[in-house]
């Protein structure tokens, strides 16, 4: 535990160097909400002024889009998979083989430190944006819904980490994985629900998309907060999200061990 705490503390100190960049970058990421508000206003007007589309009012879709920023702030792991692949390709991976903590554990602590500093610095910009957009939200969720939302965010972080770690392990078998990661990020943007609520898709595509794990990175937490998923469906959704976390945690660990059998430790 002393080793884990030391690594976490060092990673936090490293991230604090860029707190100004965190704050400015977070605030700038919310600027597209202006275009999204105009876009969905035009969509509702063009559709003849319906009260809802796929169970979402215009205000709820804008609120949903804001909530996906929170979800993605937890689940996004920029550069994680490419970093792992680069460590394998350049031979620098061998330095992790002699440390008292393995690569996956080290990177998990590093990402935890990153998120802690990110939210410590970004709380202000988040609060400002949500304050000015408060009228788009239907109301404050009840304690049970809020607890489920927080739990889904924490599992979204773990799922995002282990999923990208698994992808990074492909570097043990392929020299260049940048094209594969680009395709993954493209599908991730759409299938996670970051662009629009997944229930908008026509049948049977909505059921197909809701059966894959990427929905838990953005759509599921946001829909939980807005009360679109309740009762048995909420319990089932949280259980499935936990199952996906365990699956990719095990897959990343197995892929890492199998990859080390192929690793030759050249370069670095």
Secondary structure by P-SEA (a helix, b strand, c coil): caaaaaaaaaaaaaaaccaaaaaaaaaaaacaaaaaaaaaaaaaaaaccccccccccaaaaaaaaaaaaaaaaaccccaaaaaaaaaaaaccccccccccccaaaaaaaaaaaaaaaaaaaaaaaaaaaaaaacccccccccaaaaaaaaaaaaaaaaaaaaaaaaaaaccccccccaaaaaaaaaaaacccccccccccccaaaaaaaaacccccccaaaaaaaaccccaaaaaaaaaaaaaaaaaaaaaaaaaaaaaaaacccccc
